[in-house]
Amino acid sequence: MPRSPFYHVRLWSTVAAVAFCLSCATVPQTYKSLHHRSFTLMPLDLESNGIAFITPSTVTGQEEEKQAVASLFTEVLSTKRPDIPLMTLPQTLSAVNRAKIEVNYKDMYEDYRNTGLFNLDSLREVSKATNMRYLAQLKLSGFSQGSDGRLGVLGLRLVKTQNARLRLFFQIWDSTDGSIAWEAMEELEYSEDTAMERTVTLRTVMEKAATDLVDCLPPGPRPSASAGH
């Protein structure tokens, strides 16, 4: 059976459409809303007194998710602000166990779930155990993943929009008086068009949110003019 004179035109049009769809799977989009407030935290306070991360709060409450949130955030903080003495969550928990204050630490979290407050005496105990004045608490209050078919050829969906949404709170508590010295919140939506079957991971959006929040912290010391000589 002879082919239509437009066969090759349709064929190359299809190939071009496929190539176009695949070329669209390259540029991620990020939308965010970021707010932060400093109450008593001043420049150089963190550099002078250090910060220890305590157990985060998460949507599911699963221990694995808490560990992941804290780990990803501290990775970003230690990379971007090496001038700040930092104690990671595993280090904090180890210090709490060594100081034998794990019961008080647990009670501190039960009070927080009910009141949104950390007991001052407990904050001071954790501060003493870690030798850090400031205590950092993360709260992942929202995280979701999804996908939508976007572009297709001949009825086939070649490109999907993979997306993830995250809402993250970051508070820094001052153990000397039990006050919140600094806080920030970010809502972030990340999407990318891809021909691959892959979801946007928690790591991807956590790293972006952590970078934004860390950038809002009071600035550290400026390098001296002679540093580059």
Secondary structure, DSSP 8 states (H G I E B T S, - for coil): ----TTHHHHHHHHHHHHHHHHHTTT--EEEEEEEEEESS--TTHHHHH-EEE---EESS--HHHHHHHHHHHHHHHHHH-TTS-EE-HHHHHHHHHHTT-HHHHHHHHHHHHHHS---HHHHHHHHHHHT-SEEEEEEEEEEEEEEEEEEEETTEEEEEEEEEEEEEEEEEEETTTTEEEEEEEEEEEEEEEESS-----HHHHHHHHHHHHHHTS-------TTTT-
